[in-house]
Amino acid sequence: MSKPKQEQKQTAPEVSGQREQERPALPTDVTVRAYPVSDMGQVLANLSVDVNGCFAIRGAKLVQGKNGPFVSMPQKKVGEEYKDIVFTTTREMYDKLNATAIAAYGQAMDAMAEKHRQSQQTAASAPTGPTMAM
């Protein structure tokens, strides 16, 4: 006489090809530091991205596109084309990353403008030439 088989409930491992609506939404904290560049054509800034304080992306860029600025992720050349080596897998994360990068760029530009304004004020208040006391 054979023993009845025990039923085991198994969950399938997560597969990278799952649809995004099947994945549970996880809280994501995205921090972006923007380093504006000048005379780089369409590139507005180099970016440093930190995700949840435990995953860092370097080499991303904020690029001016036809429909506004967007984040261009680090790429490598494969044959004749370039492929992203880091990328978002959900539209929600893509939108959050772009919005955070655009805000960081705006803050960096504001800080540069303020620094420039302060240096102009300092230069304007400095004496313009040698003075002689009599």
Summary of the structure (lengths in Angstrom):
residues: 134
radius of gyration: 25.4
end to end distance: 121.6
largest distance: 121.6
contacts: 258
relative contact order: 0.14
helix: 28%
strand: 30%
